[in-house]
Amino acid sequence: MKRRTLLQAAGSAALIPGFALADDKYPSKAITWICPYAAGGNADIRSRQVAKVMSSLLGQPIIIDNKAGAGGNIGTEAIARGKPDGYTLGMGNLAPLSVNHALFKKLNFDPFNDLTPIMLIEKGPLVLMVRNESPYKTLKDLVAAAKAAPGKIIYASGGIGGSHHLSGSLFEHAVGVDMIHAPYKSGSAAANDLMGGQVDFMFEQMYAAMPSIKAGRLRALGITSKARSPLLPDLATMAEQGFPAVEVLNWQGLVGPKNMPADLVKLLNTVGNKALQDADLRQKITGQGNDVGGGTPEAFAALIKAEAPRWGKVVRDAKIEPE
């Protein structure tokens, strides 16, 4: 069910120097921020956190509008269908922007031409986890078990085509033996069955994995970033353990409809970058093991386009199909 939450602006608009928009009254009303995932998830929470700071800078409310479904496609299409006037923005994620073009036979939007990338917000690794009581104490143990019993080891995910699944598929291919993929309706449901022993391992985003790791319910065997995480400094990367291909960063950023005026994109990019300098917001991002984004619209657009062929190949090679 669609859920709307109003984030009220904190005071008058802050001065953003260096801009002279054709419409010098922007923003003169509330802005809608579409989140293509359900309330309560990481994309929703981060949308609200960033929108709150940007709202205070712009001096207008930002309404979070959750339009979940179809692997992020429904909400992303709604962003693409908006007017390019700066009053319809949204959260753009790895799956709908760089994966779903290969996963779904038909999309009602073109992720490369129907959206305007504005700014990367964050990117973060996943961790390969087993239950604490698992006989697999190291990644080497897990690989040996998979090779000894092809088609027997089960890995869970929060759904087909998401970062959990794609990481598992990359790992399966890198190990070179068949494994069984068990998709769940959410990452939390998958993690619950992992702790219960119904599956053998899963890749999970750090923000969701850390509480169970700290509590001793799950044990991390590897991390998908290029470098180790300061939150888990003793955890070796997948590359360090012989699997350099299993490098995955789940990312998300601010996007708008196509044909947004360049000066408006520049303004929103400046405001967004300024928001990411907020100490509290930065701590919320880095405290979950993610890197703070920022940068130019061009850099974000380049990331989207660079990731697309890589994940398209993974989807095709593994013959992944949507549910």
QUIWORA-V859436 format. One record per residue. N is the residue number from 1. PHI is phi in radians with two decimals (* if undefined). D_LAST is the distance of its C-alpha to the last C-alpha in Angstrom with 1 decimal. Layout:
n=N phi=PHI d_last=D_LAST
n=N phi=PHI d_last=D_LAST
This chain:
n=1 phi=* d_last=20.0
n=2 phi=-1.17 d_last=21.7
n=3 phi=-2.29 d_last=24.4
n=4 phi=-2.00 d_last=27.4
n=5 phi=-2.32 d_last=29.8
n=6 phi=-1.66 d_last=33.0
n=7 phi=-1.79 d_last=34.3
n=8 phi=-1.31 d_last=38.0
n=9 phi=-1.19 d_last=39.9
n=10 phi=-1.66 d_last=42.5
n=11 phi=1.54 d_last=45.7
n=12 phi=-1.34 d_last=46.6
n=13 phi=-1.10 d_last=44.8
n=14 phi=-1.32 d_last=45.7
n=15 phi=-1.32 d_last=47.5
n=16 phi=-1.91 d_last=45.4
n=17 phi=-1.22 d_last=48.0
n=18 phi=1.60 d_last=48.0
n=19 phi=-2.25 d_last=46.2
n=20 phi=-2.43 d_last=47.5
n=21 phi=-1.16 d_last=44.7
n=22 phi=-1.01 d_last=45.5
n=23 phi=-1.76 d_last=44.6
n=24 phi=-1.32 d_last=46.4
n=25 phi=-1.64 d_last=45.3
n=26 phi=-1.25 d_last=41.7
n=27 phi=-1.53 d_last=40.2
n=28 phi=-1.89 d_last=42.0
n=29 phi=-2.71 d_last=39.3
n=30 phi=-1.12 d_last=36.2
n=31 phi=-1.82 d_last=33.3
n=32 phi=-1.69 d_last=29.6
n=33 phi=-1.97 d_last=27.2
n=34 phi=-1.51 d_last=23.6
n=35 phi=-1.88 d_last=21.2
n=36 phi=-1.41 d_last=17.5
n=37 phi=-2.37 d_last=16.7
n=38 phi=-1.21 d_last=17.9
n=39 phi=-1.09 d_last=21.5
n=40 phi=1.77 d_last=22.5
n=41 phi=-1.46 d_last=20.3
n=42 phi=-1.11 d_last=22.0
n=43 phi=-1.09 d_last=21.2
n=44 phi=-1.17 d_last=22.7
n=45 phi=-1.08 d_last=25.6
n=46 phi=-1.18 d_last=26.5
n=47 phi=-0.99 d_last=26.4
n=48 phi=-1.16 d_last=28.9
n=49 phi=-1.16 d_last=31.1
n=50 phi=-1.22 d_last=31.4
n=51 phi=-1.06 d_last=31.8
n=52 phi=-1.08 d_last=34.5
n=53 phi=-1.26 d_last=36.6
n=54 phi=-1.12 d_last=36.1
n=55 phi=-1.04 d_last=37.0
n=56 phi=-1.17 d_last=40.3
n=57 phi=-1.31 d_last=41.0
n=58 phi=-1.51 d_last=40.4
n=59 phi=1.35 d_last=42.1
n=60 phi=-2.40 d_last=39.5
n=61 phi=-1.13 d_last=36.7
n=62 phi=-2.13 d_last=33.1
n=63 phi=-1.68 d_last=30.6
n=64 phi=-1.51 d_last=27.2
n=65 phi=-2.07 d_last=24.6
n=66 phi=-1.45 d_last=21.2
n=67 phi=-2.20 d_last=18.5
n=68 phi=-1.54 d_last=15.2
n=69 phi=2.25 d_last=11.7
n=70 phi=0.97 d_last=9.0
n=71 phi=1.10 d_last=9.7
n=72 phi=1.62 d_last=13.3
n=73 phi=-1.22 d_last=13.4
n=74 phi=-1.11 d_last=15.0
n=75 phi=-1.18 d_last=17.8
n=76 phi=-1.16 d_last=18.4
n=77 phi=-1.10 d_last=18.9
n=78 phi=-1.11 d_last=21.3
n=79 phi=-1.11 d_last=23.2
n=80 phi=-1.07 d_last=23.5
n=81 phi=-1.46 d_last=24.8
n=82 phi=-1.26 d_last=27.4
n=83 phi=-1.30 d_last=31.1
n=84 phi=-1.45 d_last=32.3
n=85 phi=-1.84 d_last=35.0
n=86 phi=1.56 d_last=33.9
n=87 phi=-1.75 d_last=33.0
n=88 phi=-2.18 d_last=29.2
n=89 phi=-2.24 d_last=27.8
n=90 phi=-3.08 d_last=24.7
n=91 phi=-1.60 d_last=22.9
n=92 phi=-1.80 d_last=21.3
n=93 phi=-2.12 d_last=19.1
n=94 phi=-0.87 d_last=18.1
n=95 phi=-1.09 d_last=14.4
n=96 phi=-1.20 d_last=15.0
n=97 phi=-1.60 d_last=18.3
n=98 phi=-2.26 d_last=18.0
n=99 phi=-2.06 d_last=14.5
n=100 phi=-1.17 d_last=12.3
n=101 phi=-1.08 d_last=14.9
n=102 phi=-1.65 d_last=13.9
n=103 phi=-1.38 d_last=10.1
n=104 phi=-1.75 d_last=9.7
n=105 phi=-1.15 d_last=11.9
n=106 phi=-2.51 d_last=13.7
n=107 phi=-2.01 d_last=14.7
n=108 phi=-1.57 d_last=17.3
n=109 phi=-2.62 d_last=19.3
n=110 phi=-1.78 d_last=20.7
n=111 phi=-1.12 d_last=20.4
n=112 phi=-1.71 d_last=23.6
n=113 phi=-2.24 d_last=25.7
n=114 phi=-1.74 d_last=24.7
n=115 phi=-2.32 d_last=25.2
n=116 phi=-1.95 d_last=28.3
n=117 phi=-1.15 d_last=28.0
n=118 phi=-1.96 d_last=30.6
n=119 phi=-2.94 d_last=30.5
n=120 phi=-1.21 d_last=28.6
n=121 phi=-1.69 d_last=28.7
n=122 phi=-2.84 d_last=27.7
n=123 phi=-2.58 d_last=26.1
n=124 phi=-2.71 d_last=25.7
n=125 phi=-1.46 d_last=24.9
n=126 phi=-1.99 d_last=22.8
n=127 phi=-2.09 d_last=24.4
n=128 phi=-1.50 d_last=23.6
n=129 phi=-2.17 d_last=24.4
n=130 phi=-2.20 d_last=25.3
n=131 phi=-1.21 d_last=26.8
n=132 phi=-1.07 d_last=30.5
n=133 phi=-1.52 d_last=31.5
n=134 phi=-1.08 d_last=29.5
n=135 phi=-1.24 d_last=31.7
n=136 phi=-1.56 d_last=30.3
n=137 phi=-1.48 d_last=32.9
n=138 phi=-2.36 d_last=32.2
n=139 phi=-1.10 d_last=29.6
n=140 phi=-1.05 d_last=31.9
n=141 phi=-1.09 d_last=31.6
n=142 phi=-1.13 d_last=27.8
n=143 phi=-1.11 d_last=28.0
n=144 phi=-1.08 d_last=30.7
n=145 phi=-1.15 d_last=28.7
n=146 phi=-1.12 d_last=25.7
n=147 phi=-1.27 d_last=28.2
n=148 phi=-1.33 d_last=30.0
n=149 phi=-2.43 d_last=27.1
n=150 phi=-0.99 d_last=24.4
n=151 phi=1.38 d_last=21.1
n=152 phi=-1.91 d_last=22.2
n=153 phi=-1.28 d_last=21.5
n=154 phi=-1.96 d_last=18.3
n=155 phi=-2.04 d_last=17.0
n=156 phi=-1.73 d_last=14.9
n=157 phi=-2.61 d_last=13.0
n=158 phi=-1.53 d_last=12.2
n=159 phi=2.48 d_last=8.5
n=160 phi=-1.18 d_last=6.8
n=161 phi=1.52 d_last=9.3
n=162 phi=-1.46 d_last=11.8
n=163 phi=-1.13 d_last=15.4
n=164 phi=-1.05 d_last=15.2
n=165 phi=-1.14 d_last=12.7
n=166 phi=-1.09 d_last=14.6
n=167 phi=-1.12 d_last=17.8
n=168 phi=-1.10 d_last=17.0
n=169 phi=-1.15 d_last=16.1
n=170 phi=-1.05 d_last=19.3
n=171 phi=-1.12 d_last=21.2
n=172 phi=-0.99 d_last=20.1
n=173 phi=-1.16 d_last=21.2
n=174 phi=-1.18 d_last=24.4
n=175 phi=-1.22 d_last=25.3
n=176 phi=1.55 d_last=24.8
n=177 phi=-2.35 d_last=23.5
n=178 phi=-1.25 d_last=20.3
n=179 phi=-2.27 d_last=18.6
n=180 phi=-1.77 d_last=15.8
n=181 phi=-1.68 d_last=12.9
n=182 phi=-2.01 d_last=12.0
n=183 phi=-1.42 d_last=9.4
n=184 phi=-2.01 d_last=10.8
n=185 phi=-1.34 d_last=10.6
n=186 phi=-2.76 d_last=13.5
n=187 phi=-1.11 d_last=15.8
n=188 phi=-1.16 d_last=18.5
n=189 phi=-1.14 d_last=16.8
n=190 phi=-1.13 d_last=16.2
n=191 phi=-1.12 d_last=19.8
n=192 phi=-1.08 d_last=21.1
n=193 phi=-1.25 d_last=19.9
n=194 phi=-1.11 d_last=21.3
n=195 phi=-1.16 d_last=24.6
n=196 phi=-1.46 d_last=24.5
n=197 phi=1.54 d_last=24.2
n=198 phi=-1.32 d_last=21.0
n=199 phi=-2.29 d_last=19.8
n=200 phi=-1.63 d_last=22.0
n=201 phi=-2.79 d_last=21.2
n=202 phi=-2.76 d_last=19.0
n=203 phi=-1.66 d_last=19.5
n=204 phi=-2.37 d_last=20.1
n=205 phi=-1.14 d_last=21.6
n=206 phi=-1.08 d_last=25.3
n=207 phi=-1.05 d_last=25.7
n=208 phi=-1.50 d_last=23.5
n=209 phi=-1.40 d_last=24.9
n=210 phi=-1.02 d_last=28.6
n=211 phi=-1.02 d_last=29.4
n=212 phi=-1.28 d_last=28.3
n=213 phi=-1.18 d_last=29.9
n=214 phi=-1.11 d_last=33.1
n=215 phi=-1.38 d_last=33.1
n=216 phi=1.40 d_last=33.0
n=217 phi=-1.52 d_last=29.8
n=218 phi=-2.25 d_last=27.9
n=219 phi=-2.10 d_last=29.4
n=220 phi=-1.55 d_last=28.4
n=221 phi=-1.93 d_last=28.9
n=222 phi=-3.03 d_last=28.2
n=223 phi=-2.24 d_last=27.4
n=224 phi=-1.56 d_last=25.5
n=225 phi=-1.45 d_last=28.2
n=226 phi=-1.24 d_last=31.1
n=227 phi=-2.08 d_last=33.6
n=228 phi=-1.17 d_last=33.8
n=229 phi=-1.59 d_last=33.1
n=230 phi=-1.11 d_last=36.2
n=231 phi=-1.34 d_last=34.4
n=232 phi=-2.38 d_last=34.0
n=233 phi=-1.11 d_last=36.8
n=234 phi=-1.55 d_last=37.1
n=235 phi=-1.53 d_last=33.5
n=236 phi=-1.25 d_last=33.4
n=237 phi=-1.27 d_last=30.9
n=238 phi=-1.09 d_last=28.6
n=239 phi=-1.12 d_last=30.9
n=240 phi=-1.04 d_last=33.9
n=241 phi=-1.76 d_last=32.5
n=242 phi=1.70 d_last=32.0
n=243 phi=-2.24 d_last=28.5
n=244 phi=-1.10 d_last=29.1
n=245 phi=-1.23 d_last=25.9
n=246 phi=-1.58 d_last=24.0
n=247 phi=-1.95 d_last=25.1
n=248 phi=-2.35 d_last=22.5
n=249 phi=-2.16 d_last=23.4
n=250 phi=-1.44 d_last=21.0
n=251 phi=-2.34 d_last=22.7
n=252 phi=-2.72 d_last=22.9
n=253 phi=-2.79 d_last=25.6
n=254 phi=-1.50 d_last=27.1
n=255 phi=-2.33 d_last=26.3
n=256 phi=-2.44 d_last=27.6
n=257 phi=-1.16 d_last=27.4
n=258 phi=-1.21 d_last=28.9
n=259 phi=1.17 d_last=32.7
n=260 phi=-1.22 d_last=33.8
n=261 phi=-1.01 d_last=37.5
n=262 phi=-1.05 d_last=38.2
n=263 phi=-1.23 d_last=40.6
n=264 phi=-1.23 d_last=38.1
n=265 phi=-1.06 d_last=35.5
n=266 phi=-1.11 d_last=38.4
n=267 phi=-1.09 d_last=39.4
n=268 phi=-1.13 d_last=35.9
n=269 phi=-1.13 d_last=35.6
n=270 phi=-1.14 d_last=39.0
n=271 phi=-1.12 d_last=38.2
n=272 phi=-1.10 d_last=34.9
n=273 phi=-1.11 d_last=36.8
n=274 phi=-1.14 d_last=39.5
n=275 phi=-1.07 d_last=37.1
n=276 phi=-1.26 d_last=35.8
n=277 phi=-1.53 d_last=39.4
n=278 phi=-1.09 d_last=39.5
n=279 phi=-1.06 d_last=40.3
n=280 phi=-1.16 d_last=38.3
n=281 phi=-1.13 d_last=35.1
n=282 phi=-1.04 d_last=35.6
n=283 phi=-1.15 d_last=36.1
n=284 phi=-1.14 d_last=32.9
n=285 phi=-1.33 d_last=31.0
n=286 phi=-1.23 d_last=32.9
n=287 phi=-1.15 d_last=33.2
n=288 phi=-1.76 d_last=29.5
n=289 phi=1.50 d_last=30.0
n=290 phi=-1.73 d_last=28.9
n=291 phi=-1.63 d_last=31.0
n=292 phi=-1.21 d_last=32.3
n=293 phi=-1.45 d_last=31.4
n=294 phi=1.80 d_last=33.7
n=295 phi=1.68 d_last=35.1
n=296 phi=-1.58 d_last=35.2
n=297 phi=-1.05 d_last=32.7
n=298 phi=-1.12 d_last=33.2
n=299 phi=-1.16 d_last=32.3
n=300 phi=-1.17 d_last=29.0
n=301 phi=-1.07 d_last=28.2
n=302 phi=-1.14 d_last=29.1
n=303 phi=-1.09 d_last=26.7
n=304 phi=-1.01 d_last=23.8
n=305 phi=-1.25 d_last=24.8
n=306 phi=-1.23 d_last=25.7
n=307 phi=-1.32 d_last=22.3
n=308 phi=-1.04 d_last=20.4
n=309 phi=-1.16 d_last=21.6
n=310 phi=-1.07 d_last=21.3
n=311 phi=-1.30 d_last=17.6
n=312 phi=-1.06 d_last=17.0
n=313 phi=-1.14 d_last=18.8
n=314 phi=-1.06 d_last=16.9
n=315 phi=-1.08 d_last=13.5
n=316 phi=-1.21 d_last=15.4
n=317 phi=-1.11 d_last=17.4
n=318 phi=-1.55 d_last=14.7
n=319 phi=0.94 d_last=12.6
n=320 phi=-1.36 d_last=9.5
n=321 phi=-2.21 d_last=6.6
n=322 phi=-1.17 d_last=3.8
n=323 phi=-1.21 d_last=0.0
